[in-house]
Amino acid sequence: MDDQRQARPWRGSGHVAGSPLVGLPPRSQDGARLVTTPSQSPDPTRQPLDGVVVIDLSQIYNGPYATFLMAAAGATVIKIEPPGGEPLRRRGVVGGAALPFAMLNGCKQCMVLDLKSAEGKQTLRDLVADADVLVENYAPGTMDRLELGADALQALNPRLIYASSSGFGSDGPYRSYPAMDLTVQAMAGVMSTTGYPDRPPVKAGPALCDFFAGVHLYGAIATALFERERTGVARRLEVAMQDAVYPALSSSLGMHWGQREAENPPPPRTGNRHGGLAESPYNVYPTSDGWIAIICVGNAHWRTLVHTMGRPELAEDPRFAGLKQRVAVMDEVDALVSDWTSHRTKEEAFQALMANKVPCAPVRDLEEVVNDPNMHARGSLQWQDHPELGRIVVQHSPLRYAGVPRRTLEPSRALGADTQAVLRERLGRHDGDAAGTSVPRHPAKAEL
């Protein structure tokens, strides 16, 4: 992989390689270059990525979440889909499955481009010529076969940061393996460490590998943009889902490493207990109307817990005197805690423990989560009147920048809704279908 391509500094910028934050002039939201002079002070309320133009070829969760974070930070993101739409959009034919597309693709312009046609390829090249970043998460080698790989596109625009993500990376023995979140969870050890020791492995409920990779991809792109502004170097970069999720196994790996030569090593799956079986109490306990998660990190929490439970004598019991002792009898510890929680509602248990600052949380269902008062009060979740889906809840970016108003969350756009506007405003073209941009009459009915 050629990740050392030297980009030509922007002509006329007065750029000095290695000087911090000196280089390319910013762009406005519509992509036009903004001319600045040293006497002009920056607008402190300007979005951090305002003026950055992103060509988004990504699909499903991984890449689209990275580009959503960029859009929420002010970047101009042009989402390019094939005729019929990307797979996540096409899942909308299944009840409720259209929501994830709306969650990940707000604040983006949506256009259709057939990259298998000569006209579509040329249109992409024309768009890339004045872009800052291209993002794709096709199988490794796909873009090269289309003659649209990093080498080809960076030759057209040496300032282009080419960002890709895949399941297992582009240069290892697994590079050709088909990869979705489920298969990466299986290969990466997530499934073997999830579930109960006497039951088969299960996948994690959330699409962990996709979103871990998406967050890392955003971080890599932001890092590359910072480097380019300082040095003029435009990188090719990639993030593998397998690599991104591995550090999350740290508790399980700690237990594995410490017990790998034991005659009877502990099981890799620990249910709701600590992944390394290194904390007690640490579990999900029954209440009269549900469940509550409780963890004691250190002896102070344990003493506070047993006093809250009305069992202060347990704080002096030598069987539970320290972490090592409690871990050795965690079944007994869990039984004691369960006996207390099971006679209370989860809210009663939660309030009693919170009053004494014992780490805990009720186990909530999705209806409770989407109506979470804390996330709505902070603007992290927002109600949105979507033109296709009606009233829905969407998330904002978790990334906040002091003094910068959060970007208004615009609904995701219909397939190809901005194709003509992008061609006209960015390329000065009005050729429609001749550019390889035709939209099927009934895109939602396209086969998966």
Secondary structure, DSSP 8 states (H G I E B T S, - for coil): -----B----TTS---TT-TT-SS--B-TTS-B----TTS---TTS-TTTT-EEEE---TTHHHHHHHHHHHTT-EEEEEE-TT--HHHHGGGSTTTTHHHHHHSTT-EEEE--TTSHHHHHHHHHHHTT-SEEEE-S-TTHHHHTT-SHHHHHHH-TT-EEEEEESS-SSSTTTTS---HHHHHHHHTTGGGSS-TTS-----SS-HHHHHHHHHHHHHHHHHHHHHHHH-B--EEEEEHHHHHGGGGHHHHHHHHHHTT-SS---S--TTS-TTS--SSEEEEEETTEEEEEE--SHHHHHHHHHHTT-GGGGS-GGGSSHHHHHHTHHHHHHHHHHHHTTS-HHHHHHHHHHTT--EEE---HHHHHT-HHHHHTTSEEEEEETTTEEEEEE--S---TT-----------TTTTHHHHHHHHH----GGGGT----SSGGG---
